[in-house]
Amino acid sequence: MTETPSFRSDITVELVKHSASDTDVLWAARVSTAGEQSLDEIGKDPERSKGLLNFLMRDRHGSPFEHNSMTFLITAPIFVFREFHRHRVGWSYNEESGRYRQLEPVFYVPGPDRKLVQRGRPGKYEFVPGTDEQHVVVGKVMEESYRQAYAAYQEMLAAGVAREVARAVLPVGLFSSMYATCNARSLMHFLGLRTRDERATVPTFPQREIEMVGERMEEEWSRLMPLTHAAFNANGRIAP
Ligand SMILES: Cc1cc2nc3c(=O)[nH]c(=O)nc-3n(C[C@H](O)[C@H](O)[C@H](O)COP(=O)(O)OP(=O)(O)OC[C@H]3O[C@@H](n4cnc5c(N)ncnc54)[C@H](O)[C@@H]3O)c2cc1C
């Protein structure tokens, strides 16, 4: 591993495994009326299928959206995972360990597009772009601070201190990685809270970095379940 700190402003999301399609939802919904013949019904009438998905979304019949699975490998700063792990229902997580391995010195610095200045009151924030000077200050101060923290971490490791003790000095801007597995229903709940979209009927004010993760997950999901995704958007982006 490299011991020299590096800095990045992007996050990565990779869909590593999936079993998820619109027909999974239709199958689950139709079993309540068609019983074991429900599989034959799927695909017979696409418009009816679209209508059924829309009805389920609109009336918040949520359980048919749970019979599918998506596993993502996400690389993002620790502060993103702190927010992410608040999503308890329909999610499974495994994150890299700071006890069993030395943590790599990769740190988050906001990119030039990241709005830096916050205005307004809690619950009604607006973010506006930072000046060039502010971007320079943020980059310089963060990098200095990260270098100092990582040097302190290394000093303790070199002195024979356990990784789980030495890691206390590392900041939440350190990158981590995790597997996150969800289903369409739990993902929709996440997206409704962690992404901003003009089609949403309930406003939300997520931190930009977790929103970046949400946007990437949504791209992957929309390819797997385009009709479900369309129905989510058409019904105000509220999870059923
Ligand atoms: C913009 C924003 C700002 C936030 N700010 C803060 C903050 O300042 N401080 C802070 O601590 N958190 C904050 N959060 C986290 C937030 O309070 C939730 O913990 C997080 O969004 C997960 O939502 P959830 O509980 O609905 O999700 P999940 O845990 O996935 O739960 C899904 C749903 O299951 C049901 N449910 C789950 N657990 C229970 C339970 N124990 N009892 C009853 N019903 C349950 C609820 O209907 C819930 O909506 C913020 C979230 C957002 C989006």
The ligand as an SDF file (V2000), in Angstrom:
LIG
                    3D

 53 58  0  0  0  0  0  0  0  0999 V2000
  -31.6680   15.8160    5.0030 C   0  0  0  0  0  0  0  0  0  0  0  0
  -31.4940   14.9410    6.2010 C   0  0  0  0  0  0  0  0  0  0  0  0
  -31.0080   15.4760    7.3670 C   0  0  0  0  0  0  0  0  0  0  0  0
  -30.8210   14.6630    8.5130 C   0  0  0  0  0  0  0  0  0  0  0  0
  -30.3350   15.2140    9.6620 N   0  0  0  0  0  0  0  0  0  0  0  0
  -30.1430   14.4440   10.7450 C   0  0  0  0  0  0  0  0  0  0  0  0
  -29.6380   14.9880   11.9620 C   0  0  0  0  0  0  0  0  0  0  0  0
  -29.3560   16.1630   12.0650 O   0  0  0  0  0  0  0  0  0  0  0  0
  -29.4460   14.1440   13.0190 N   0  0  0  0  0  0  0  0  0  0  0  0
  -29.7530   12.8240   12.9560 C   0  0  0  0  0  0  0  0  0  0  0  0
  -29.5800   12.1020   13.9370 O   0  0  0  0  0  0  0  0  0  0  0  0
  -30.2420   12.2720   11.8110 N   0  0  0  0  0  0  0  0  0  0  0  0
  -30.4450   13.0410   10.7210 C   0  0  0  0  0  0  0  0  0  0  0  0
  -30.9210   12.4830    9.5590 N   0  0  0  0  0  0  0  0  0  0  0  0
  -31.1640   11.0310    9.5190 C   0  0  0  0  0  0  0  0  0  0  0  0
  -32.6690   10.7290    9.5870 C   0  0  0  0  0  0  0  0  0  0  0  0
  -33.2060   11.1420   10.8420 O   0  0  0  0  0  0  0  0  0  0  0  0
  -32.9060    9.2190    9.3880 C   0  0  0  0  0  0  0  0  0  0  0  0
  -32.2450    8.5160   10.4210 O   0  0  0  0  0  0  0  0  0  0  0  0
  -32.3950    8.7280    8.0580 C   0  0  0  0  0  0  0  0  0  0  0  0
  -32.8200    9.5680    7.0180 O   0  0  0  0  0  0  0  0  0  0  0  0
  -32.9240    7.3080    7.8060 C   0  0  0  0  0  0  0  0  0  0  0  0
  -34.3020    7.3900    7.5610 O   0  0  0  0  0  0  0  0  0  0  0  0
  -35.3220    6.2950    8.0560 P   0  0  0  0  0  0  0  0  0  0  0  0
  -35.2550    6.1170    9.5470 O   0  0  0  0  0  0  0  0  0  0  0  0
  -36.6590    6.6740    7.4810 O   0  0  0  0  0  0  0  0  0  0  0  0
  -34.7670    4.9980    7.3050 O   0  0  0  0  0  0  0  0  0  0  0  0
  -34.7670    3.4750    7.7740 P   0  0  0  0  0  0  0  0  0  0  0  0
  -33.9830    3.3110    9.0150 O   0  0  0  0  0  0  0  0  0  0  0  0
  -34.3020    2.7030    6.5880 O   0  0  0  0  0  0  0  0  0  0  0  0
  -36.2720    3.1610    8.1080 O   0  0  0  0  0  0  0  0  0  0  0  0
  -37.2310    3.0540    7.0590 C   0  0  0  0  0  0  0  0  0  0  0  0
  -38.6110    3.2550    7.6520 C   0  0  0  0  0  0  0  0  0  0  0  0
  -38.9120    2.1780    8.5440 O   0  0  0  0  0  0  0  0  0  0  0  0
  -39.6610    2.6790    9.6590 C   0  0  0  0  0  0  0  0  0  0  0  0
  -38.8630    2.5110   10.8790 N   0  0  0  0  0  0  0  0  0  0  0  0
  -37.5570    2.1640   10.9670 C   0  0  0  0  0  0  0  0  0  0  0  0
  -37.1730    2.0610   12.2270 N   0  0  0  0  0  0  0  0  0  0  0  0
  -38.2410    2.3640   12.9840 C   0  0  0  0  0  0  0  0  0  0  0  0
  -38.4490    2.4630   14.3870 C   0  0  0  0  0  0  0  0  0  0  0  0
  -37.4840    2.2170   15.2680 N   0  0  0  0  0  0  0  0  0  0  0  0
  -39.6680    2.7860   14.8150 N   0  0  0  0  0  0  0  0  0  0  0  0
  -40.6650    3.0220   13.9490 C   0  0  0  0  0  0  0  0  0  0  0  0
  -40.5330    2.9740   12.6070 N   0  0  0  0  0  0  0  0  0  0  0  0
  -39.3300    2.6360   12.1240 C   0  0  0  0  0  0  0  0  0  0  0  0
  -39.9400    4.1440    9.3650 C   0  0  0  0  0  0  0  0  0  0  0  0
  -41.1540    4.2510    8.6720 O   0  0  0  0  0  0  0  0  0  0  0  0
  -38.7910    4.5270    8.4570 C   0  0  0  0  0  0  0  0  0  0  0  0
  -39.0650    5.6420    7.6360 O   0  0  0  0  0  0  0  0  0  0  0  0
  -31.1320   13.2810    8.4400 C   0  0  0  0  0  0  0  0  0  0  0  0
  -31.6300   12.7550    7.2510 C   0  0  0  0  0  0  0  0  0  0  0  0
  -31.7950   13.5610    6.1370 C   0  0  0  0  0  0  0  0  0  0  0  0
  -32.3100   12.9520    4.8650 C   0  0  0  0  0  0  0  0  0  0  0  0
  1  2  1  0
  2  3  1  0
  2 52  2  0
  3  4  2  0
  4  5  1  0
  4 50  1  0
  5  6  2  0
  6  7  1  0
  6 13  1  0
  7  8  2  0
  7  9  1  0
  9 10  1  0
 10 11  2  0
 10 12  1  0
 12 13  2  0
 13 14  1  0
 14 15  1  0
 14 50  1  0
 15 16  1  0
 16 17  1  0
 16 18  1  0
 18 19  1  0
 18 20  1  0
 20 21  1  0
 20 22  1  0
 22 23  1  0
 23 24  1  0
 24 25  2  0
 24 26  1  0
 24 27  1  0
 27 28  1  0
 28 29  2  0
 28 30  1  0
 28 31  1  0
 31 32  1  0
 32 33  1  0
 33 34  1  0
 33 48  1  0
 34 35  1  0
 35 36  1  0
 35 46  1  0
 36 37  1  0
 36 45  1  0
 37 38  2  0
 38 39  1  0
 39 40  1  0
 39 45  2  0
 40 41  1  0
 40 42  2  0
 42 43  1  0
 43 44  2  0
 44 45  1  0
 46 47  1  0
 46 48  1  0
 48 49  1  0
 50 51  2  0
 51 52  1  0
 52 53  1  0
M  END
$$$$
